[in-house]
C-alpha cells in the first residue's frame, strides 16, 4: 500500500482543498474519553470563535458532544469537569460543509490545572463523501488570479471554463463552466446556503465579488441531500460579526501599460486586437463586530469593480460593478437569527451578444439595473434537535439597450437605424445598425425548513437524521423589441459562400412582432436522510422528492407594422394578440435516492475508503411555462429587393408570401428554399434564430390557426425531468496531520435528455419518414439528409429514450495545509465525457457517426463568446505558496489542459455543414493550453491584529499566445488560422489591509 501511495503521489497528486456539502455552516463532532478510551459523561464543553456568540454543551452518557451549524471561522474548545484537568483546544479552522471529528482525552487531577493543545483536526473527513473544494478569503488573496468568480472556478479540479481570463479581461460578464459531467442546467448558485439561481439562464443573479465573502464552497459530485442536481453547487458565505471588531480592505489595479508586448501569431487577421485590460480597479471594505456582546452583531461589505477592457476589434468595453450587503445577527440562548440585505448593480457599456468581431458599435448594449436580495434565517436548538428556517427574496431587473436605438413609448416599439446582417466580412457574419432591445426582471423566492436530529446508540450506532422542505419560485418578465420591428439580411452573399448550381439566393427581410415573456415556475421539494456512525463505518441513506410546475401570465402583444402600416395579407400571423393566464399542463415529479459509505480502515482517520451512489433530477428552469408561451415573437423572413438602394425595406420591395406559399416553395425545392441555413452550426445566426431554418421561413405561430391564443407547441404527457445517475469511489490517505492524497473514480450517466419533434399541420409528429438521404458529400464522404416536409405548426417536447451522456473520470489529488512555510494543492484529472446517440431514434442522420460516441462539448453562446466547444480530456492544476524570509511570500497558480475540440466542416454540399467521415467530435482539437501566474507578497505587521499585505501578481507570466479558436471551414484558404488567441501577460498591483 505504501508503494502504491508513493507511486500515486509521484505520478500526479492533486488538490482537494476540502470536501463539502451545499450548506452555509460546518459541524464539530467529538467524544471525551479517559486514557483507557472509556467515555466521560457530564463534561462542560465551551466553544468560542472569531464570529458569533459563545456556545456551550455537555457530553452525553456516551461521552459525545457536537456543535453544528457553525459559520466558517477559527474556534477554540474548552473542556471542564471537577476532578479532571481542564483541556483547551485551540486553532480549529472550520470550513463550510466540512466536518471535524475529535477524540479528546482528559486526565484526573487533585489540583486546578489546564492543558492547552493546538488542535490537529483530521485533514480527511471521515463522514462526508462530497467531491469539491472550499476556497477561503485567505486563498483568494494569496493566489494570483483575477479575483472574479470564474477565475476562481478555474482553479478547481475537474472544472472547465469556456473562456480564458488573463488578469480580468473577462471580468464583468458570466462565463460558462462545466464540472465533472454536469451541464449548465445542473448549476445552483447559493448565498449562505439559500438558493438565488437565476433559472432563466442558470446563472448567478448578480456578479458576486469574491472579495466580499469569507468563503466560497463548491461541490461537484456526491452532492448533499439538500441539493436537487448532480452538477456544480456554488455557495458564497458572507461575513458574520463576532465579539471583536474585525475587517479588511482591499485595493488592486491593472493597466494596459503593465501588459506584456503581444507575441506575433501567424494567420491572425490584421484587424485583430488582443482583447485585454485597459485598466481594472477593484477596491472594497468588509467589517463586522459586536453591538451587544454575545447577543447582537453586525457585518457589512461594500466593493467596486471598475473594468475597462478592449475587444478584438479594439473597442473599449466598460463595466462598473457595485456590490454591498449589510447583516445583523442576534443570539438569544438557543436561538439565533440573521437578516441580510444584498445590493448588486451592474452598469456596462458596449456589451456584445456574439462578440465584437461580429458586431458594429451601434448594435452593442448598454446594460444597467440594480438587484436586491433580502435574506432571513432563524435557528433554534432544542436539545439534540436543531431546526432552521431560511427565506430569500431576490429581484434581478436589468436592461439591454442597443447604442443606436431608442424606445418610442407612445407606439410601444423601439426605433433606430435598420437592423442589418451581412455575410461578407472575414468573420463570415456581421451585424450593424439597430438591434434587440430588452427590459428584463427575474424574481425568485426560496423558503427552506431544515431539521437535524441527533440520536445516540440506537440500532448499534449514532444517528444524525436530516429532514426538510424546500420551496422555490421564479417569475420571469422580459419585454423584447426588434428595432423598427424588422431587420434586413444580405443573404444574397450566400451565392459566394455556399453556391448552388442553377439557383440564386435573394436578400431577405425579417418582420417580427415584439417578444414579451411573463411566466412563473415553481418547485416544491422534501428530503429525509439518516447518517449512522458505527465506529469505523459511517452509512448515509436518504430520499429526495421534487415536484415542479409552471404558469403563464396574461399579456397583450402589439402587432407588426411597416413604417406605421399593417400588411393585410400577414395580419393574421403577425397581428396584435391578447393572451389569457393559464397553468401549464406539464408537471415533473421525481424521487431521487442517495446512499453513501465511508470506512476508516485504520481507525485513526488516516486511511478512509468512500463509496457513494445517487440519483439526481435536473431543474426545469422556465421550460415548463416558456415552451408553450404564445406571446413570443412571431416572425417571417421574406424575399427583399432593395430597389432604391437605401438599405430600408418598403412594401413594394418585399415579396409578400403567406406561410402556405412558403411551405409550397419549400416542398417544391427542398434543397434550396427548404434547405438549412448554409453556414456552420456554430455561427451566431443559429443562436439568434434558435435552430436550422431555411432562408425563406416563418416561426412562432400555428399558420393553420393563427388566431389561437394557445400555443401550438405541446408537451408529451409523459414528459419527465432529465436524470443523472452517479457512482463515486474514493480513497483518501493522510500522509501527515497537514498533508493528504486522494484518488477518485467518478461515473455519471445523464438520461431522459430533452428533445423536440416537429408538429405537422395534420397534427402528426415528425418521424423518420420525413427525412431522406440527399446524397454523399464528395469532400467529407458523409451522408447528407434532408427534410421532405415543411408544414410545421409547432414543436413537441419529449425525452430521448435511448440517447445518453456519459462521464467517466479518474482524479488524483494532493493537498498540503500551510505549515512548515508552505502549502500546496495539485490535481490531475483524466475524463471521458461522451454523447451516445441511437440511429433508430435520430431523424436527421447528417453527421450521425461524427457525433455518436464523440466528445460531448457544450458550446459557448453568450456574454460575448461564441463557437467555443468546451471539453478537455485531461487537465492539471496547481496552487502553491512558500514563505520566504523577511516577511515575503511567493505563490503560484498553474493550469494545463488539452485543447478544446474544433469542428472541421464543408459547407458547399447541398447547403449542409458536413463533418469529416471517419472522425469523431473531439478528434480534432486546438493546441494544448497552459498558463502560469506568479505572485510576490510582503506582509507588514502593525500590531497583533493589524497587518497589511502588499502584492504584485504576474498573470500569464510566460506571455503565451495559444490559439483559442480558429477557422474551421474545409476548402477555405484561411483554414486553421487563429481567430482568437490567449491574451498577453499582465501585472496586477495591490494591497490588503486586515484589522
Secondary structure, DSSP 4 states (H G I P E B T S, - for coil): -HHHHHHHHHH----------S-S-EEEEEEEE-TTS-B-TT-EEEEEESSS--EEEE--TTSEEEEEEEPSEEEEEEEE-TTB-EEEEEEEEE-TT-EEEEEEE--B-SS--EEEEE----SS-SS---EEEEEEHHHHHHS-S--SHHHHHTTSTTEEESS--STTTTTTSPPPEEETT--GGG-EEEETTEE--BTTTTB-SS---GGGEEEEEEEEES--TT-S-SS-EEEEEE----SS-EEEEEEEEEEEEEEPPPPP-TT--TT-----EEEEEEEEEEEEEEEETTTEEEEEEEEEEEEEEE-TTS-EEEEEEEEEEEEEEEEETTEEEEEEEEEEEEEEEEE-SS-GGGB-GGGSEEEE-EEEEEEEEEEEEETTEEEEEEEEEEEE-EEEEETTEEEEGGGTEEEES--EEE--STTS-EEES--EEEEEEEEEEEEEEEEEEEEEEETTEEEEEEEEEEEEEEEEEEEEEEGGGEEEE-GGGHHHHS-BTTB-PPEEEEEE----EEEEEEEEEEEEEEEEEETTEEEEEEEEEEEEEEEEPPEEEPPP-BTTB--GGGHHHHS-EEE--EE-S--EEEEEEEEEEEEESSSSSSEEEEEEEEEEE---TTHHHHTT--SS--EEEEEE--TT-SSS--GGGB----HHHHHHHHHHTTTTTTSPPSS-TTSHHHHHHTS---SSEEESS-TTSTT-SS-S-EE-TT----EEEEEEEEEEEEEETTEEEEEEEEEEEEES-EEEEEEETTSPBP-GGGEEEEEE-TTT--EEEEE----EEEEEEEE-SS-EEEEEEEEEEEEEEEETTEEEEEEEEEEEEEEE--TTT-S--TTHHHHTTEE--EEEEETTEEEEEE--SEEEEEEEEEEPGGGEEEEEEEEEEPPPB---EEEEETTEEEEPTT--TTSSBPPPEEEEEEEEEEEEESSSS-EEEEEEEEETTT----EEEE--BTT-TTTT-EEEEPPPPEEEEEEEEE-
